[in-house]
Amino acid sequence: MLARTSTSSPGPLARAFERFRLNHAAICGVAIIVPMFLAILTYPLWWGFKPNDIDLLAMNAGPSAKHWFGTDGVGRDIFARVMDGGRISLLVALTSTIISAIIGFLVGAMSALAGRWADAVTMRFVDLVMTLPPVIFLLVLASIAGTGIWPTVFVISLLSWPLLARMVRSRLLELRERDFVMAARGMGAGLPHLLFRHGLPNSIDILVVFATLQIANAILLEAGLSFLGLGIAPPAASWGNMLNAARSTAVLEQYPWQWLFPGGALVTAVLAINFIGDGLRDAFDPRAELN
């Protein structure tokens, strides 16, 4: 007898990973952001200057072997401040993204799975939040919450969840009509069971893509708030408040390294994360199966 051979087709996650691997822009983003994040997280171990160390003999000094990115107007090392600003931006972005993802998932999932009245009330609240002018809402919240890392996290988190809530609701409205969900309801499954046993596993792709793109958005929001004086307050380093400190005409013309390096780090990080987010979105897109 001839042995029957069968080849199992790869699962959806394997196919998504393969599509992501073939996305050159996404791989380029990974190649940029991973070394950048490693440098940001480990720089105190191998760099000799701290963000607020002052070298009075090297005020406004240009890039050199001693100060790779030069120094600012009071002699602080720009490289150390760019690295430390990246750590603060990363902390704010990751924390606010986790909080907004939790809020967005819970609101969207409860809207889809908790019944018609809950859906109607929740979606009207989401519509109300989304109709508020985002820039004005952001500035008002920031002025109320104050400056600092955790007020900035709070402000960005409250601004970022409504879009995710709508996406999760759209996905789970279709899911709740499936047989296994209706069977779970018929067997007396409560809302927590539906949320975390059925809703969460079927929303992972949405959450992953949202989280990746939201990290880049949160970095930009933090930089914008800090630039306006409503985010991270000096002397703590932030890419936004470093750009704010370098906004004078004299600095822009005579000491370009004081704005070029923090601005370049901000643009590079946001572009790389957006490339990864776009790659993940394309990789998880079910329509890609047809291509």
N, C-alpha and C positions, 0 to 999 in steps of 0.2 A: 504494500500500500504506500502511496505517496503521502508524505507528511504535508499537511496543509499549513501554509505560512500566512500570517496576517500581520499587517503593519498598522499600528494604532496611530491615528492622526494626533498631532499636538493639540493640547488644550488651548482655550482662549487666552490665558495668560502667557503661554509660550508664544503664541502667534503675535500677541501684542508686543512682547519683548523683541521678537524678531523684527517687527515693523519699526520699533523704536531704534534698534541697532542699525537699521539701514537708513535712518534719517541722519544725514550728515550734519545738518545744523544742530540737531539735538546732541549728537556726540561731541561736536565742537563745544557746545555749551557745557557739557560735563567736563571736558578736558580743561576748560578755563576755570570753572567754578570750584572744582575739587581742590586743585592746588591753592587757589585763592583762599578758600575757607580754612585749609590746613595751615596756611601762613598766618591768617588772622587768629586762629585759635592757639597756635603754638609760639607766636613771636616772643612772648616774655622769656622763653627758654633759651633763645639764641640771639636776641637783640639787646644791646647794652644800655639803651635809653628807655626811660619810662615816659608816658604821655605828657606828664607835667613837670619833668625835669627841665630846669632852666640853665642855659649856657650863655652867660652874659657876654662872653667873648665871641659868640657866633650868632648874634642877632641878625636876622634877615640874610643869613648865609645861603648861598646857592647849593645845589646838589654837589656832594663830594664823597670821597671814600669814607669819611667819618659820618656824615649825615647824608644818606642816600637820596632823600627827597628834599634836602635843605632844611632850613629852620624858619620859624615865624618871627613876628616882630619882637617877641620877648625871649627868643632863643630856645624855644621848645622844638624838639625833633619832629619834623612833619611825618616821617615814616612811622614812628611810634604812634602818633596821633591818628594817622590813617588806619593803621591796624586796629587800634583801640576803638576808633569810630566804627570800624567794620564789626567788631564784637558787639557793640551796643546795637547797631542796626540789625545784626543777626538775631540777637536776643529779642528785640522788640518785634521783628518780623515773625519769628517762629512762634513766640508766645501769643501774639495777637491773631495769627493764623489759626492756631489750635483752638483758641477761644471762639473765634468767629465760625470755624468749621463745626464745633460742637453746637453752638447756638443755631446755625443754619440748618444742620441736619435734624436736630430735635424739632425745630419749628416746622420744617418742610415735611418730615415724616409724620408728626402728629396731625398736621393738616390733612394729609392723605389718608391716614389710617384710623383717625379718631372719630370719624363720622361727619355728616354734612354740616351740622351747626358749628363744630370745631373748625371745619375747613373754611366756612364762610367768615367766621370771626377772625381767624388767623390770617387769611389772605387779605382781608381789609386792612388789618394792622400792617402787614408787609407792604401793601400798596401805599399806605400813609407814609411809612418810612422811606420808600423809594421815591415819593414825590417831593420830599424835602430837598432843597438845593444842596448838593453834596459839599461844595466848598464852604458855603455859609454855615451849614450844619457842623462841618468839621471845625471851623474856627470858633463857633459858639461853644461846642463841647470842650475844645482845648482851653478856651479862656475860663471856663467853669472848673475844669479838672486841674488846671495848673500845669507846671512844667515838671519834668522828671521822667524816668523810664516807665514807671507803672501808670501814671496818668496818660502817657502817650500810648501805651498798650491798650488801656481802657478806651480811649477815643477811637483808635483804629479798629478795635474789635467791634464796637457798636456801629461803625459805619459800613462794615464789610460783609455782613451775613445775609442780607435780604436776597441777593441774587442766587446764592447757594440754596436758600430755602425754596425758591421757585423751581430750581432745577431738580432738587430732590423730590419735591411734591409731584412734578411732572413724571418722573420715573416711577414713583410708587403708586400713582393713580392707576397706571396700567398693571402694576404688580398685584394690587389688592383684588383684582378680578380673576386672578389665576386660581386654579383648583386647590393647590396646596395651601394658599392663604385662606381661602374660604373654608377649607377643611379644618384648619387650625382655629378659625373663629367658631366653627360649629362644635369643636371639642372644648370650647371655653377658654381659649388662649386670651390672656389679657393684653393690654396695650404695650407694656414693657416687652413681653415675649414677641409681639409682632414687630416692634421697633428694632430689637437687637438680634432676633433670630432670623428675620426675613428682610426687614428694611435695610439694615446696615450692610450685610453682605452684598446686596444688590445695588448699593450706592457707592461701593468702594472706588470704582473708576471715576465717578464724578468727584468724590472727595479728594482723590489723589491729584487730579488735574486742577481742581480749584485751589488746593493747598499750594501747589507749585507756582501757579500764576499769582496767587495772593501774596506769597512771600515777596515777589518782585514789587507788587503794588504797595505792600506795607513798607518796604525799604524806601520807596519814593515818597510815600506819605510822611514817614518819619523825617526824611531829609527836608521835605517842604515845611513841616511844622517847626523843625529846628532852625531852618533858615529864617523863618518869620519870628523866631524867639518864643515859640509856644510849645516846643518839644523838649529836647535835651538841653539843659542850661549849662553854660560854661561854669567852671573850667573843665567839666567832662567833655571828652572829645566826641564829636559826631560829624559825619560827612556834611550834614546840613549846616551846623553852626560853624564849621570850618570855612565853608563857602560864604557864610554870612560875615565872618570876620575878615574875609579877603575881598569884600565887595567894593572897597574904596578904589578910586581911580589910580591912586599912587601904587597900590598893591597890584592891581590888574596890569599896569604897564611895566613896573619896575621889578616886581617879585612874582612872576607868573607861576612859579612852582607852588606857591601857597594856595592857589585855587585849582591848578592843573591836575595835581595828583589826587586830591579828594574827589574832584569832579570826574576824573578818569576812572577812579575806583567805583564810584556810584554808577556811572554809565556801563562799565564793563560787567559789574555784578548783575544789574537789572537786565541787560541784553542776554547774558548767558542763561539766567534763570528763565527768561521768556522763551529762549530757544528750547530749553528742556520742557517747559510747559506746553509749547506748541507741539513738540514731538510726542509727548504723552497723550495729548488730546487726539492727535492723528492715530496714534497706536491703539487707543481704546475705542476709536470710532468704528461702530459695527459696519458702516458702509464700506470700510476698507476691505472687508472680506470679499466684496464683489469685484475688487480691482485685480 
